[in-house]
Structure formats: structure tokens, C-alpha cells
Amino acid sequence: MKSLTLLLPGFILYSCYATAREWKSECMGYYQLMLPENVEVALYPIGLILEPRKDPAWRKDTFVSRYLSPKISFGDNRYQNDNDEIQAQFSQFYYSNYEIIISSENKSAIDLLSYKKQFKERIDTHIQDYWNSRDYELSLKLPVLSKEIAIKSLAYSLDNYTDAFSASDSGGYSVYINKNKRLYIFNKPNETQSLDEQLISNKPEIPSLLKHFQSRELYEVPTEQGFCIPYGFIAGDSGHEPRNMAVTYRLKNHPDVTIFFQDLGMKPKAGKEDDMNEKDYVTWLWNWQYQWSAVSKKLISPKWRTIEMDGRKGVGTFVKSIYKDGSLNYGYVAYVKGDRSARNLTPDLLLYVMQDSRQAKENPPIDKDELEKMAERITTSIRKR
């Protein structure tokens, strides 16, 4: 092996990933795992949050938002249709009753007052779009909400906090937190009869969230009880909140390799987990979710492996995928099924280490044996914090 690394210096880095000095601890959800130290995290592009892209489908006679919502990606492509987004397609950030948006890092400190001003202008424009659309529908003698009900449903409130502000209406609220050149947005749907009722409901919740939330650096693993999100931490929670924290990491020096880990402590909105045993579910993932554009896939022996995550037994697979052009990709899945009657206490755990050789840039695609070793090491490292 030493002679190979001397003759083929491009492979030295691959071998390093198997050594302890190139690995660090990271936390995600209620779990801790080992990762290669040089990774990036798929997040929401900050540029698309600060300056939303206009929706080309918007028309004056339809009540839809003028702006598109950003999607989780490794890049900042304003059209959001490249491989950087595709590699991150399985990421989801849900905690308690919140959907969380975590931005990529801005180049400079974020001017929260300026962002809030522009945010308010977009809301007011959206409201004016509604009235214009309502007038148009009235001209066609179509049924519309009464003016009184419309005014009530469109009412909103922006409230200031230290390094944060909230936006509330009768349908719920959002909290915008500015920390370390990132925006953390906590969205909570919460239907109420009026804005006043909403403000009463969220009055204790928002200060509590802000008190417990703190930013952190990658590989900075808190020692206290709490919940980890990428570049953030919610301290002192119950330790068993419902959640679906599914994070994708990518090797910076080898962007053909991504690492996806999911702590699924809640019932998924549309999943197959409840209907299948572990083997059937992993088979379904390979058939319909993972590397689906391959013309054929082959389970590499041993086809079904007994793995362990968090002290629980599960199944593992390592797959060779073949494509029309003859290219190959490899992928590793490890899955442990949770307790359906208490997901928040014993969640599903899923690890998917995937290869997309089209993304290889300066270095050749990672060797399949190194990919397998990397995946196995991550699997065995996963444990409750």
C-alpha cells in the first residue's frame, strides 16, 4: 500500500480519510458522528434569501408570490437547477413544530435592519398584489372574501429582538436570527383566528427559542443536553422532541462524494417506512430514490450486512450502479428502524454515502474501497450524544 501511495500521489488523500487524524466529531439532531474534517454542508444560499429571485410565472392577475423560495444546495446558483442542488435533494430541517432554514455564510456581516426593511416591502407588495387580484376577480363577478375578512387575514406584525426579529400573522410566525454571517429562520405554522390571537400564542415561545438557541462552528460539539442543527444548537430542550433532521455533507476536495445522515424522530409526511421492514425499505430506496438514473444496480457481497448505529442492529448495503455511458458509481446505505409507537425516543436512523463521479473535479473519483471504508467508519461512530 505504501508503494502505491508513492507511485500515485493522487490517492494519498484517499488513504488519509481512513486515518484518525483526518476525522473529527460532529453532531446532528440528538446524535454524534465522526466525519472527515474537510467537508461542507448543504444549506440555503444566503444570496437567494437576502435577494430573492423573482418568479417568472408571476402575473398581475394571479395572487402568488412574486419571488421564488430558495432550496437547499451546496452552491449559490440563482437558477437552482444544477448538480449542487441535486446532491442535496434529500436534506430536511424539522425540529419540534418548526421548519428551519439555515443559510450559507455571507461574505460580510448581515445588515439585519436593511434585510427587515426589504422584507417588509416584499410583504406589503404581496398584500397589494392580493388587492389587485381581488379587484380583477370582482370585475369578472367571481366570488371573493369580504373586505373585512381579507383585512383580518392579511394583518401582520414585525417585532424586534436582539439580533433577531419575528414576523407573525394569523397563520403562524417566523423568527429570523442573525448570527455569525448566517440567517437562521424558524417557521412555525399555527392557525389562529386573528393576528392578536397569534401574538398572544407566540409571546412566550419566541423569547424561549431565542434564549436557548446558539450558533456554533462545524465540528464544535456541545457537551450539554440539546439539539444540533448545522452551525447551530438548541440548548436545554427535552432531549426527545419530534424531528426530521436530515443533513447532507460533501467532501470539499472530492465533491463526487456526499454523506447524508437522517435522525427521523417523527412520522414523515410521505414515506414508506411504516409499511416495510428494513430490507424492503432499503430496497425501495435503491429502486426509487438513490442513483435512480442508473440502468442497473448490483449489491456487492455481502449483499445484506448487519450494521450497528446507536447500539441498535440494522441492515447495510453497498451498491454498484452502472449508467448508459458505461460510467460507474458506488453507494452505501445503513438503516436502523425505530419504534413506531415512540419515534421521538427511538428514531429511524439512515446513513447514505453516495458517489456522483460527474462532480469529480481536480481529483479522480474516489476509489470504491475507500468509499466503503469511509461509510463503515461513519456508521459505527454514530451514537446518542
C-alpha positions as CSV (number, residue, x, y, z in Angstrom):
1,M,0.0,0.0,0.0
2,K,2.9,2.4,0.8
3,S,4.4,1.8,-2.7
4,L,1.0,2.7,-4.3
5,T,0.8,6.0,-2.5
6,L,4.3,6.8,-3.6
7,L,3.6,6.0,-7.2
8,L,0.1,7.5,-7.3
9,P,0.1,10.7,-5.2
10,G,-3.5,11.4,-6.2
11,F,-4.5,8.6,-3.9
12,I,-2.7,9.7,-0.8
13,L,-5.7,11.8,0.3
14,Y,-8.0,8.8,-0.1
15,S,-5.8,6.8,2.3
16,C,-5.7,9.7,4.8
17,Y,-9.5,9.5,5.2
18,A,-9.1,6.2,6.9
19,T,-6.7,7.6,9.5
20,A,-7.8,9.1,12.8
21,R,-6.1,12.4,12.4
22,E,-8.2,13.4,9.4
23,W,-11.5,12.8,11.2
24,K,-13.5,14.9,13.6
25,S,-16.6,14.7,15.7
26,E,-19.8,16.5,14.5
27,C,-23.3,16.5,15.9
28,M,-26.6,16.3,14.2
29,G,-30.0,16.1,15.9
30,Y,-29.5,14.2,19.1
31,Y,-26.6,12.2,17.6
32,Q,-22.9,12.5,17.3
33,L,-20.8,11.0,14.4
34,M,-17.3,11.1,13.0
35,L,-16.7,12.8,9.7
36,P,-13.7,13.6,7.5
37,E,-12.5,17.0,8.6
38,N,-12.7,18.8,5.2
39,V,-16.5,18.8,4.5
40,E,-19.1,21.4,3.6
41,V,-22.8,21.3,4.5
42,A,-25.7,21.8,2.1
43,L,-27.7,24.8,3.2
44,Y,-29.9,27.5,1.8
45,P,-27.9,30.0,-0.3
46,I,-27.7,33.3,1.6
47,G,-27.9,35.3,-1.7
48,L,-31.3,33.9,-2.5
49,I,-32.6,34.8,1.0
50,L,-31.3,38.3,1.0
51,E,-32.2,39.0,-2.6
52,P,-35.0,36.5,-3.6
53,R,-35.2,35.7,-7.3
54,K,-38.4,36.9,-9.0
55,D,-40.8,34.1,-10.2
56,P,-41.1,34.4,-14.0
57,A,-44.5,32.8,-13.7
58,W,-45.9,35.7,-11.7
59,R,-48.7,37.7,-13.3
60,K,-50.7,40.7,-12.1
61,D,-54.0,38.8,-12.3
62,T,-52.9,35.9,-10.0
63,F,-52.3,36.0,-6.3
64,V,-49.0,34.2,-6.0
65,S,-45.7,35.4,-4.5
66,R,-43.5,37.4,-6.9
67,Y,-40.5,35.6,-5.6
68,L,-39.2,32.0,-5.6
69,S,-38.2,30.3,-2.4
70,P,-34.6,29.1,-2.1
71,K,-33.7,25.4,-2.0
72,I,-31.1,23.6,-0.1
73,S,-27.9,23.4,-2.1
74,F,-24.1,23.3,-2.0
75,G,-23.9,26.2,-4.3
76,D,-25.4,29.6,-4.9
77,N,-26.7,29.1,-8.5
78,R,-29.6,31.6,-8.8
79,Y,-31.5,29.3,-11.1
80,Q,-31.2,26.4,-8.6
81,N,-31.1,23.6,-11.2
82,D,-27.6,22.3,-11.1
83,N,-25.8,19.3,-9.5
84,D,-25.1,21.3,-6.4
85,E,-28.8,21.2,-5.6
86,I,-29.3,17.6,-6.8
87,Q,-26.7,16.3,-4.4
88,A,-28.6,18.0,-1.5
89,Q,-32.1,16.9,-2.5
90,F,-32.7,14.7,0.5
91,S,-31.9,17.3,3.2
92,Q,-34.7,18.4,5.5
93,F,-34.6,20.5,8.7
94,Y,-37.5,20.0,11.0
95,Y,-37.5,20.3,14.8
96,S,-40.4,20.3,17.2
97,N,-43.1,22.3,15.3
98,Y,-40.5,24.3,13.3
99,E,-39.3,24.1,9.8
100,I,-35.8,25.6,9.9
101,I,-33.9,27.5,7.2
102,I,-30.2,27.7,7.7
103,S,-28.3,29.9,5.3
104,S,-24.8,29.6,3.9
105,E,-22.3,32.1,5.2
106,N,-22.4,35.6,3.9
107,K,-19.2,37.3,2.8
108,S,-19.7,40.0,5.3
109,A,-21.8,40.8,8.4
110,I,-25.5,40.7,7.6
111,D,-27.3,44.1,8.0
112,L,-30.4,42.8,9.7
113,L,-32.2,46.2,9.7
114,S,-31.8,46.5,6.0
115,Y,-33.0,43.0,5.4
116,K,-36.0,43.6,7.6
117,K,-36.9,46.8,5.7
118,Q,-36.7,44.9,2.4
119,F,-38.6,42.0,3.9
120,K,-41.4,44.4,4.9
121,E,-41.5,45.9,1.5
122,R,-42.0,42.5,-0.1
123,I,-44.8,41.7,2.3
124,D,-46.6,45.0,1.5
125,T,-46.1,44.4,-2.2
126,H,-47.6,40.9,-1.8
127,I,-50.6,42.3,0.1
128,Q,-51.1,44.9,-2.7
129,D,-50.9,42.1,-5.2
130,Y,-53.8,40.4,-3.3
131,W,-56.0,43.5,-3.5
132,N,-55.2,43.9,-7.2
133,S,-56.1,40.3,-7.8
134,R,-59.3,40.7,-5.8
135,D,-60.3,43.7,-7.8
136,Y,-59.7,41.7,-11.0
137,E,-61.8,38.8,-9.8
138,L,-64.6,41.2,-8.8
139,S,-64.6,42.7,-12.3
140,L,-65.2,39.2,-13.6
141,K,-68.0,38.8,-11.0
142,L,-66.2,36.0,-9.3
143,P,-66.7,35.2,-5.5
144,V,-64.1,36.8,-3.2
145,L,-63.5,37.1,0.5
146,S,-65.4,40.0,2.2
147,K,-63.2,43.1,2.7
148,E,-63.4,42.7,6.5
149,I,-62.2,39.1,6.4
150,A,-59.5,39.9,3.9
151,I,-58.1,42.7,6.0
152,K,-58.1,40.4,9.0
153,S,-56.3,37.6,7.2
154,L,-53.7,39.9,5.8
155,A,-52.8,41.6,9.0
156,Y,-49.2,41.0,10.2
157,S,-46.7,42.2,12.8
158,L,-42.9,42.5,12.8
159,D,-41.3,42.5,16.2
160,N,-37.7,43.2,17.2
161,Y,-35.4,41.2,19.4
162,T,-31.6,41.3,19.9
163,D,-30.0,40.1,16.6
164,A,-33.4,38.9,15.5
165,F,-36.9,39.8,14.5
166,S,-40.2,37.9,14.1
167,A,-43.0,38.1,11.5
168,S,-46.4,36.9,12.6
169,D,-49.9,36.7,11.0
170,S,-53.0,34.6,11.8
171,G,-51.4,31.5,10.0
172,G,-48.2,31.3,12.1
173,Y,-44.9,33.0,12.7
174,S,-41.3,33.1,11.7
175,V,-38.2,34.1,13.7
176,Y,-35.2,35.5,11.8
177,I,-31.9,35.2,13.8
178,N,-28.7,36.8,12.6
179,K,-25.6,35.1,13.9
180,N,-22.0,34.8,12.5
181,K,-22.9,36.0,9.0
182,R,-25.8,33.5,8.7
183,L,-29.5,33.7,8.9
184,Y,-31.4,31.1,10.9
185,I,-35.1,31.1,10.2
186,F,-37.6,29.2,12.3
187,N,-41.0,28.9,10.6
188,K,-44.0,27.6,12.7
189,P,-47.4,27.2,11.1
190,N,-50.0,27.9,13.8
191,E,-53.5,28.7,12.6
192,T,-55.4,31.2,14.8
193,Q,-58.5,33.3,14.4
194,S,-56.6,36.6,14.2
195,L,-53.2,38.2,14.4
196,D,-53.9,39.3,18.0
197,E,-54.5,35.7,19.0
198,Q,-51.3,34.7,17.2
199,L,-49.3,37.2,19.1
200,I,-50.7,36.0,22.4
201,S,-49.7,32.5,21.5
202,N,-46.2,33.2,20.4
203,K,-45.4,35.7,23.0
204,P,-43.7,33.2,25.4
205,E,-42.4,30.9,22.6
206,I,-40.2,33.3,20.7
207,P,-38.2,34.6,23.7
208,S,-37.8,31.0,24.8
209,L,-36.4,29.9,21.4
210,L,-34.0,32.9,21.3
211,K,-32.8,32.1,24.8
212,H,-32.0,28.5,24.0
213,F,-30.6,29.0,20.5
214,Q,-26.9,29.5,19.9
215,S,-24.7,29.4,16.8
216,R,-21.7,27.0,16.6
217,E,-18.9,26.1,14.3
218,L,-18.8,22.9,12.3
219,Y,-17.2,20.1,14.5
220,E,-18.0,22.2,17.6
221,V,-19.9,19.6,19.6
222,P,-21.7,20.9,22.7
223,T,-21.4,18.9,25.9
224,E,-24.7,20.0,27.3
225,Q,-28.1,18.5,26.6
226,G,-29.7,19.9,23.4
227,F,-30.4,19.5,19.7
228,C,-27.8,20.1,17.0
229,I,-28.6,21.7,13.6
230,P,-25.9,22.7,11.1
231,Y,-24.0,25.6,12.6
232,G,-26.5,25.9,15.4
233,F,-27.6,24.3,18.7
234,I,-30.8,24.5,20.8
235,A,-29.7,24.1,24.4
236,G,-31.6,22.5,27.3
237,D,-34.5,21.0,25.4
238,S,-36.4,17.9,26.4
239,G,-34.0,15.6,24.7
240,H,-36.8,13.8,22.7
241,E,-38.5,16.4,20.6
242,P,-40.1,15.2,17.4
243,R,-37.8,16.0,14.5
244,N,-36.7,15.1,11.0
245,M,-33.1,16.4,10.8
246,A,-31.6,15.1,7.5
247,V,-28.3,16.7,6.7
248,T,-26.0,16.3,3.6
249,Y,-22.3,16.8,3.8
250,R,-19.8,16.9,0.8
251,L,-16.1,16.4,0.7
252,K,-14.5,19.6,-0.4
253,N,-11.6,18.0,-2.1
254,H,-13.8,15.3,-3.7
255,P,-17.2,16.7,-4.4
256,D,-18.2,13.4,-6.0
257,V,-18.8,12.1,-2.5
258,T,-21.7,13.2,-0.3
259,I,-22.7,11.9,3.2
260,F,-26.3,12.0,4.1
261,F,-27.4,11.3,7.7
262,Q,-31.0,11.4,9.0
263,D,-32.4,11.4,12.5
264,L,-36.0,10.7,11.8
265,G,-37.8,11.2,15.1
266,M,-41.3,11.9,13.7
267,K,-43.7,10.4,11.2
268,P,-42.6,11.5,7.8
269,K,-45.1,13.4,5.6
270,A,-45.0,10.9,2.8
271,G,-42.7,8.0,3.5
272,K,-42.6,4.2,3.1
273,E,-41.0,3.5,6.5
274,D,-44.2,2.4,8.2
275,D,-45.2,-0.1,5.5
276,M,-41.9,-2.0,5.2
277,N,-39.4,-4.0,7.1
278,E,-35.7,-2.8,7.0
279,K,-34.7,-4.9,3.9
280,D,-37.8,-3.9,1.9
281,Y,-37.3,-0.2,2.8
282,V,-33.7,-0.2,1.8
283,T,-34.6,-2.0,-1.5
284,W,-37.2,0.7,-2.1
285,L,-34.6,3.4,-1.5
286,W,-32.3,1.9,-4.1
287,N,-35.0,1.3,-6.6
288,W,-36.8,4.6,-6.4
289,Q,-34.7,7.2,-4.6
290,Y,-30.9,6.6,-4.8
291,Q,-28.9,6.7,-8.0
292,W,-32.2,6.2,-9.8
293,S,-30.8,7.2,-13.3
294,A,-28.6,4.1,-13.4
295,V,-29.6,1.4,-15.9
296,S,-28.6,-1.4,-13.5
297,K,-27.6,-1.8,-9.8
298,K,-25.8,-4.7,-8.1
299,L,-25.5,-5.4,-4.4
300,I,-21.8,-6.1,-3.6
301,S,-21.2,-9.1,-1.4
302,P,-22.1,-9.5,1.4
303,K,-25.4,-8.3,-0.1
304,W,-27.1,-7.7,3.3
305,R,-24.9,-6.7,6.1
306,T,-25.6,-6.5,9.8
307,I,-24.7,-3.0,10.9
308,E,-25.0,-1.1,14.2
309,M,-25.9,2.5,14.9
310,D,-26.5,3.9,18.3
311,G,-26.2,0.4,19.8
312,R,-29.0,-0.9,17.6
313,K,-28.8,-3.5,14.9
314,G,-29.8,-2.7,11.3
315,V,-29.1,-3.5,7.7
316,G,-26.4,-2.2,5.4
317,T,-25.8,-2.4,1.6
318,F,-23.0,-1.4,-0.8
319,V,-24.2,-1.0,-4.4
320,K,-22.5,-0.7,-7.8
321,S,-24.5,1.4,-10.2
322,I,-24.0,1.3,-14.0
323,Y,-25.1,4.1,-16.3
324,K,-25.9,4.3,-20.1
325,D,-22.5,5.7,-20.9
326,G,-20.7,2.9,-19.1
327,S,-19.7,5.0,-16.1
328,L,-19.9,3.6,-12.6
329,N,-21.0,5.0,-9.2
330,Y,-21.0,3.3,-5.8
331,G,-23.2,4.0,-2.8
332,Y,-23.6,2.7,0.8
333,V,-26.8,2.7,2.8
334,A,-27.1,1.8,6.5
335,Y,-30.6,1.8,8.1
336,V,-31.9,1.2,11.6
337,K,-35.7,1.1,12.0
338,G,-37.1,3.0,15.0
339,D,-40.0,2.4,17.4
340,R,-43.2,3.3,15.5
341,S,-45.1,4.0,18.8
342,A,-42.3,6.3,20.1
343,R,-40.4,7.7,17.2
344,N,-39.1,10.7,19.2
345,L,-37.5,8.3,21.7
346,T,-36.2,5.7,19.3
347,P,-36.0,7.2,15.8
348,D,-35.2,5.8,12.4
349,L,-31.5,6.3,11.6
350,L,-30.3,6.4,8.0
351,L,-26.9,6.9,6.5
352,Y,-26.3,7.2,2.8
353,V,-22.8,7.7,1.5
354,M,-23.1,8.4,-2.2
355,Q,-20.9,8.9,-5.2
356,D,-21.6,11.1,-8.3
357,S,-18.5,10.8,-10.4
358,R,-19.7,13.7,-12.7
359,Q,-18.9,16.0,-9.8
360,A,-15.3,14.9,-9.5
361,K,-13.1,17.9,-10.4
362,E,-9.4,18.3,-9.7
363,N,-9.1,14.7,-8.4
364,P,-10.3,11.4,-9.9
365,P,-13.5,9.9,-8.4
366,I,-12.8,8.3,-5.0
367,D,-11.8,4.6,-5.0
368,K,-14.7,2.3,-4.2
369,D,-12.8,0.6,-1.4
370,E,-12.1,3.9,0.3
371,L,-15.8,4.9,-0.1
372,E,-16.8,1.7,1.6
373,K,-14.3,2.1,4.4
374,M,-15.4,5.7,5.0
375,A,-19.1,4.7,5.1
376,E,-18.4,1.9,7.5
377,R,-16.4,4.1,9.8
378,I,-19.2,6.7,9.9
379,T,-21.8,4.1,10.6
380,T,-20.0,2.6,13.6
381,S,-19.3,6.1,15.0
382,I,-23.0,7.2,15.2
383,R,-24.2,7.3,18.8
384,K,-26.6,9.3,21.0
385,R,-24.9,12.4,22.4
